[in-house]
Amino acid sequence: MRRPYAGNALAHATGYALPKFSVSIVVALMALSAEIQRAYADETALWQALRSPGHVAVMRHALAPGGGDPESFKLRDCATQRNLSDSGRGQAKRIGDRLRANGVTAARVYSSQWCRCLETARLLGFGEITELPALNSFFQSMDRQEDQTATLKAWIKGQPLTTPTILVTHQVNITALTDIFPASGELIVLRRAGNGTLAVVGTVETD
């Protein structure tokens, strides 16, 4: 018995007879469309979570070419630090716009004291920024990782988290906290359980 032509069902559903060579293309497009819809639904759930009590987003600063900081690094002197590029500044502004487009119209924003984080935080456009030393990079002092991560966890545990809360920090800090290696500008949404432990809800790559 001959196997029915796979395009018959599609032709019946669409009202058009499809050439055999195009069936695989249509099936691939249908699969891609389904994947896009799933990704959109997943991301929608993440934005909803961030707007809900008991959640917080940790965000890696926007694009800043290079790695680490110069040996001449001084905390209050941006000229001695690795800073955002023009592309990074544009990225930070777009992230703020995307947050607002997804219902995050107000937020408590905390930042590392490093210039690239503070500039990212300001460009999000949510007003006042609070410096939080627990978000400072320990890239060049990895012996501080355990204690500083514990301090950050304790700080998050003590916050009300009734308003969307965004923490702008560095890759090493985020990886220590979540085991995720984030891209520049990526947000990781965390849920705080009743006992203060943190669970990753998901990530949003913003550019």
VENWOVEN-V726458 format. One line per field, one symbol per residue. burial: # if it has 24 or more other ideal C-beta (glycine too) atoms within 12 Angstrom, else .. Layout:
burial = ???
This chain:
burial = .........#................................#..##.####.###########....#...#.......####...##.###.##.##..#.#..####################..####.######.....#..##..##.##..#.#..###############.#.#.#########.....#.#####.##
